Amino acid sequence: MGSRLTWPQICRSDEFRGRWVALDECRYDPRTAKPTEGTVVDADEDLVALCARMQASDSRRCAILFCDERDDVGPSSRPTPTPPRAYH
């Protein structure tokens, strides 16, 4: 691993979709706090196994995020939902 990728690239990848992904040097969108990019350190379907490997390798500063197919659009390109209207 060790590839620096954007979060949309990670989510579109069959290698990572549906898995927990450990990212080092992760950057976040300041408005949404969603990941924008990072260096992929490891990935696994089993969160416990991934965390155990991260702890054993002293990679404790990694962000561990679930790669969901719904997140394949960038955090800033997703439309903002319309707030509900109050009826009086």
KEDRENLUM-322095 format. One line per field, with one value per residue: residue number from 1; residue in three letters; x, y, z of N, C-alpha, C, CB in turn. Coordinates in steps of 0.1 Angstrom, whole numbers, plus 5000, padded with zeros to 4 digits. Glycine has a CB too. Example, Ala and Ser with C-alpha at 12.3 -4.5 7.8 and 13.67 -1.06 7.14 Angstrom:
residues 2
nr c(1, 2)
rest c(ALA, SER)
nc1 c(5132, 5128)
nc2 c(4943, 4978)
nc3 c(5078, 5071)
cac1 c(5123, 5137)
cac2 c(4955, 4989)
cac3 c(5078, 5071)
cc1 c(5132, 5129)
cc2 c(4967, 5000)
cc3 c(5078, 5079)
cbc1 c(5113, 5141)
cbc2 c(4955, 4994)
cbc3 c(5090, 5057)
//
This chain:
residues 88
nr c(1, 2, 3, 4, 5, 6, 7, 8, 9, 10, 11, 12, 13, 14, 15, 16, 17, 18, 19, 20, 21, 22, 23, 24, 25, 26, 27, 28, 29, 30, 31, 32, 33, 34, 35, 36, 37, 38, 39, 40, 41, 42, 43, 44, 45, 46, 47, 48, 49, 50, 51, 52, 53, 54, 55, 56, 57, 58, 59, 60, 61, 62, 63, 64, 65, 66, 67, 68, 69, 70, 71, 72, 73, 74, 75, 76, 77, 78, 79, 80, 81, 82, 83, 84, 85, 86, 87, 88)
rest c(MET, GLY, SER, ARG, LEU, THR, TRP, PRO, GLN, ILE, CYS, ARG, SER, ASP, GLU, PHE, ARG, GLY, ARG, TRP, VAL, ALA, LEU, ASP, GLU, CYS, ARG, TYR, ASP, PRO, ARG, THR, ALA, LYS, PRO, THR, GLU, GLY, THR, VAL, VAL, ASP, ALA, ASP, GLU, ASP, LEU, VAL, ALA, LEU, CYS, ALA, ARG, MET, GLN, ALA, SER, ASP, SER, ARG, ARG, CYS, ALA, ILE, LEU, PHE, CYS, ASP, GLU, ARG, ASP, ASP, VAL, GLY, PRO, SER, SER, ARG, PRO, THR, PRO, THR, PRO, PRO, ARG, ALA, TYR, HIS)
nc1 c(5009, 5006, 5000, 4992, 4961, 4930, 4900, 4876, 4888, 4897, 4872, 4860, 4875, 4877, 4893, 4891, 4865, 4838, 4854, 4874, 4896, 4929, 4944, 4972, 4986, 4963, 4940, 4914, 4882, 4876, 4851, 4832, 4844, 4849, 4870, 4895, 4918, 4946, 4973, 4973, 4976, 4968, 4942, 4911, 4883, 4876, 4874, 4885, 4907, 4922, 4928, 4943, 4966, 4975, 4982, 5002, 5021, 5029, 5016, 4999, 4988, 4972, 4942, 4912, 4889, 4857, 4851, 4827, 4804, 4786, 4800, 4815, 4814, 4829, 4835, 4828, 4813, 4788, 4754, 4738, 4714, 4680, 4666, 4640, 4607, 4589, 4555, 4528)
nc2 c(4988, 5022, 5043, 5076, 5089, 5104, 5107, 5102, 5086, 5064, 5054, 5047, 5026, 4991, 4976, 4988, 4995, 4990, 4983, 4988, 5014, 5024, 5055, 5075, 5107, 5121, 5143, 5166, 5180, 5213, 5224, 5203, 5182, 5158, 5132, 5141, 5133, 5110, 5089, 5056, 5031, 5006, 4981, 4965, 4942, 4936, 4954, 4951, 4934, 4951, 4973, 4959, 4952, 4978, 4988, 4969, 4976, 5001, 5022, 5043, 5068, 5069, 5076, 5058, 5048, 5040, 5028, 5036, 5030, 5050, 5073, 5080, 5104, 5136, 5154, 5181, 5182, 5171, 5177, 5201, 5193, 5204, 5223, 5214, 5228, 5250, 5247, 5268)
nc3 c(5000, 5007, 4990, 4980, 4979, 4968, 4987, 4972, 4951, 4966, 4975, 4951, 4943, 4938, 4955, 4980, 4987, 5009, 5030, 5059, 5061, 5067, 5071, 5067, 5074, 5068, 5053, 5058, 5048, 5057, 5062, 5063, 5077, 5066, 5051, 5027, 5014, 5017, 5028, 5020, 5043, 5052, 5049, 5056, 5060, 5085, 5113, 5138, 5134, 5117, 5134, 5153, 5138, 5132, 5157, 5164, 5146, 5153, 5142, 5152, 5147, 5126, 5107, 5108, 5086, 5073, 5041, 5022, 4996, 4991, 4996, 4974, 4960, 4961, 4992, 4990, 4968, 4971, 4972, 4993, 5017, 5016, 5042, 5065, 5061, 5082, 5091, 5097)
cac1 c(5000, 5014, 4996, 4985, 4949, 4919, 4889, 4868, 4895, 4896, 4858, 4857, 4884, 4871, 4902, 4888, 4850, 4832, 4864, 4880, 4909, 4938, 4951, 4982, 4987, 4949, 4935, 4899, 4875, 4874, 4837, 4824, 4852, 4850, 4883, 4897, 4929, 4955, 4982, 4967, 4985, 4963, 4927, 4905, 4869, 4875, 4879, 4894, 4920, 4930, 4933, 4954, 4978, 4980, 4988, 5014, 5031, 5031, 5009, 4987, 4983, 4964, 4928, 4906, 4876, 4850, 4850, 4813, 4802, 4779, 4810, 4824, 4815, 4837, 4827, 4823, 4804, 4775, 4744, 4734, 4700, 4671, 4661, 4625, 4600, 4579, 4542, 4521)
cac2 c(5000, 5034, 5052, 5088, 5090, 5112, 5099, 5096, 5076, 5053, 5048, 5041, 5014, 4978, 4971, 4994, 4997, 4981, 4979, 4998, 5019, 5032, 5065, 5083, 5121, 5123, 5157, 5167, 5192, 5221, 5226, 5191, 5173, 5145, 5130, 5144, 5125, 5104, 5078, 5043, 5023, 4992, 4980, 4952, 4941, 4934, 4965, 4946, 4929, 4962, 4980, 4951, 4954, 4992, 4988, 4961, 4983, 5014, 5032, 5047, 5081, 5067, 5077, 5046, 5052, 5030, 5032, 5033, 5034, 5063, 5084, 5082, 5118, 5144, 5160, 5194, 5181, 5166, 5188, 5204, 5190, 5215, 5222, 5213, 5240, 5250, 5251, 5274)
cac3 c(5000, 5008, 4979, 4984, 4971, 4973, 4993, 4961, 4945, 4975, 4975, 4938, 4941, 4943, 4965, 4993, 4989, 5018, 5039, 5068, 5055, 5076, 5063, 5074, 5068, 5063, 5052, 5059, 5044, 5069, 5064, 5065, 5085, 5058, 5045, 5013, 5009, 5026, 5023, 5025, 5051, 5053, 5048, 5060, 5062, 5099, 5120, 5150, 5128, 5112, 5145, 5159, 5129, 5133, 5170, 5164, 5137, 5159, 5133, 5160, 5144, 5114, 5108, 5103, 5081, 5065, 5027, 5018, 4982, 4990, 4998, 4963, 4956, 4970, 5003, 4987, 4956, 4975, 4974, 5007, 5018, 5019, 5055, 5065, 5063, 5093, 5087, 5109)
cc1 c(5009, 5011, 4989, 4973, 4939, 4909, 4880, 4875, 4895, 4883, 4854, 4865, 4877, 4880, 4898, 4874, 4845, 4842, 4868, 4893, 4917, 4946, 4960, 4982, 4974, 4946, 4920, 4894, 4872, 4859, 4829, 4831, 4853, 4864, 4883, 4908, 4937, 4964, 4976, 4978, 4981, 4948, 4923, 4890, 4866, 4882, 4889, 4907, 4929, 4936, 4944, 4967, 4984, 4987, 5001, 5025, 5034, 5025, 4997, 4982, 4974, 4949, 4922, 4892, 4870, 4847, 4836, 4811, 4794, 4788, 4818, 4823, 4822, 4829, 4821, 4813, 4790, 4766, 4740, 4719, 4692, 4665, 4646, 4619, 4590, 4566, 4534, 4506)
cc2 c(5012, 5044, 5064, 5089, 5099, 5102, 5094, 5085, 5063, 5046, 5042, 5028, 5001, 4972, 4976, 4995, 4986, 4976, 4991, 5001, 5027, 5042, 5073, 5097, 5124, 5138, 5156, 5180, 5200, 5224, 5214, 5181, 5159, 5144, 5135, 5136, 5119, 5093, 5065, 5034, 5008, 4992, 4966, 4953, 4941, 4945, 4961, 4942, 4941, 4970, 4972, 4953, 4968, 4994, 4981, 4968, 4997, 5025, 5037, 5061, 5080, 5070, 5064, 5049, 5041, 5035, 5027, 5038, 5046, 5075, 5086, 5095, 5126, 5151, 5173, 5194, 5176, 5177, 5189, 5201, 5203, 5213, 5221, 5226, 5239, 5255, 5256, 5274)
cc3 c(5000, 4997, 4985, 4974, 4977, 4979, 4982, 4954, 4953, 4974, 4962, 4935, 4947, 4954, 4979, 4996, 4998, 5029, 5048, 5062, 5065, 5068, 5072, 5067, 5062, 5063, 5052, 5053, 5056, 5072, 5068, 5075, 5078, 5052, 5031, 5006, 5020, 5020, 5029, 5031, 5050, 5051, 5051, 5062, 5077, 5107, 5131, 5145, 5123, 5123, 5152, 5151, 5131, 5147, 5170, 5156, 5142, 5150, 5140, 5156, 5131, 5117, 5102, 5099, 5073, 5051, 5022, 5004, 4981, 4992, 4986, 4956, 4966, 4981, 4999, 4975, 4959, 4978, 4989, 5007, 5021, 5033, 5055, 5067, 5075, 5087, 5099, 5106)
cbc1 c(4990, 5028, 4988, 4994, 4943, 4913, 4881, 4864, 4910, 4900, 4849, 4860, 4897, 4871, 4916, 4894, 4843, 4827, 4876, 4881, 4906, 4948, 4940, 4996, 4998, 4939, 4941, 4895, 4862, 4882, 4831, 4821, 4847, 4839, 4888, 4899, 4937, 4948, 4997, 4959, 4987, 4967, 4922, 4912, 4862, 4880, 4868, 4887, 4917, 4920, 4921, 4950, 4975, 4968, 4979, 5011, 5026, 5046, 5005, 4991, 4995, 4965, 4922, 4907, 4877, 4836, 4861, 4803, 4794, 4768, 4818, 4820, 4800, 4845, 4835, 4834, 4811, 4777, 4732, 4737, 4697, 4660, 4665, 4621, 4592, 4584, 4534, 4526)
cbc2 c(5000, 5030, 5045, 5101, 5075, 5121, 5107, 5108, 5080, 5057, 5059, 5051, 5016, 4968, 4976, 5008, 4997, 4969, 4973, 4993, 5027, 5022, 5075, 5076, 5122, 5115, 5164, 5166, 5189, 5233, 5232, 5184, 5172, 5144, 5116, 5159, 5133, 5099, 5080, 5036, 5027, 4985, 4984, 4947, 4929, 4920, 4974, 4935, 4919, 4971, 4982, 4936, 4951, 5002, 4983, 4948, 4983, 5017, 5026, 5047, 5090, 5053, 5090, 5034, 5065, 5026, 5026, 5040, 5022, 5063, 5081, 5071, 5123, 5154, 5161, 5203, 5173, 5157, 5187, 5218, 5179, 5216, 5234, 5203, 5243, 5260, 5239, 5288)
cbc3 c(5012, 5007, 4969, 4984, 4969, 4962, 5004, 4952, 4942, 4989, 4979, 4927, 4948, 4932, 4962, 4994, 4976, 5011, 5032, 5083, 5042, 5084, 5058, 5074, 5058, 5071, 5040, 5074, 5035, 5069, 5051, 5053, 5099, 5047, 5047, 5012, 4999, 5038, 5028, 5013, 5065, 5066, 5033, 5073, 5055, 5104, 5126, 5158, 5116, 5103, 5156, 5160, 5115, 5132, 5181, 5158, 5123, 5161, 5119, 5175, 5141, 5108, 5100, 5113, 5072, 5072, 5018, 5028, 4975, 5001, 5010, 4953, 4953, 4963, 5015, 4984, 4945, 4988, 4965, 5011, 5028, 5009, 5064, 5076, 5050, 5104, 5080, 5111)
//
